[in-house]
């Protein structure tokens, strides 16, 4: 059940990003998926790994339904920002992607 909750959290973030992107005049589904699939898959792998080792890390971080949901939401946001730094599709002020 916690795996599904991580997936739901990640999908909520993707739907929120789709809501912001769909109103742009140059929106294409292909570009949207291209910008989000890498971070989504990496987030799901890491989120599922944290849920898988939940018994081992229960002294440090308790995984319940709410924390798994926020793990999916927060992980997606972090991985998308990291991906945005290194891709030339997203403009950044740091300049790593140029």
C-alpha positions in Angstrom: 0.0 0.0 0.0 2.9 2.4 0.8 4.3 1.8 -2.7 1.0 3.0 -4.2 1.0 6.0 -1.9 4.5 7.0 -3.2 3.2 6.6 -6.8 0.1 8.7 -6.0 2.3 11.5 -4.6 4.5 11.5 -7.6 1.6 11.5 -10.0 -0.1 14.4 -8.1 3.1 16.4 -8.7 3.2 15.5 -12.4 -0.5 16.5 -12.7 0.2 19.9 -11.1 3.1 20.4 -13.5 0.8 19.4 -16.4 -1.7 22.0 -15.2 1.0 24.7 -15.4 2.4 23.5 -18.7 -0.8 22.9 -20.7 -1.7 26.6 -20.8 1.5 27.5 -22.6 1.0 28.0 -26.4 4.0 25.9 -27.4 2.9 22.9 -25.2 3.4 19.4 -26.6 2.8 16.1 -24.8 6.1 14.8 -26.1 8.2 17.6 -24.6 6.3 17.4 -21.3 6.9 13.7 -21.0 10.5 14.2 -22.0 11.1 16.7 -19.2 9.3 14.6 -16.6 9.9 10.9 -17.3 13.5 10.8 -16.1 12.8 12.5 -12.8 9.6 10.5 -12.3 11.3 7.2 -12.8 14.2 8.1 -10.6 11.8 9.4 -7.9 9.8 6.1 -8.0 13.0 4.0 -7.7 14.2 6.0 -4.7 10.8 6.2 -3.1 10.2 2.5 -3.5 13.6 1.8 -2.1 12.9 3.9 1.0 9.6 2.1 1.6 11.3 -1.2 1.0 13.8 -0.6 3.8 11.3 1.0 6.1 11.8 -1.5 8.9 15.5 -0.9 8.9 15.2 2.9 9.1 12.2 3.0 11.5 14.3 4.5 14.3 15.3 7.4 12.0 12.3 8.0 9.8 8.8 6.4 10.3 7.2 5.6 7.0 3.4 5.8 7.1 0.8 6.8 4.4 1.3 10.5 4.9 5.1 10.4 4.8 5.0 8.1 1.8 2.8 10.6 0.0 5.1 13.5 0.8 8.1 11.3 -0.2 6.5 11.0 -3.6 5.7 14.7 -3.9 9.0 16.0 -2.5 11.1 13.5 -4.3 9.6 14.4 -7.6 10.1 18.1 -7.0 13.8 17.6 -6.0 14.6 15.3 -8.9 12.9 17.6 -11.4 15.0 20.6 -10.2 18.2 18.6 -10.4 17.2 17.4 -14.0 16.5 21.0 -14.9 20.0 22.1 -13.9 21.7 19.7 -16.3 19.4 19.8 -19.3 19.5 22.5 -21.9 15.7 22.4 -22.3 15.2 24.5 -19.1 16.8 27.9 -18.6 18.6 28.3 -15.3 20.7 31.1 -13.8 23.5 28.7 -12.8 24.6 28.0 -16.3 25.6 24.4 -16.0 23.3 23.4 -18.8 24.8 25.6 -21.4 
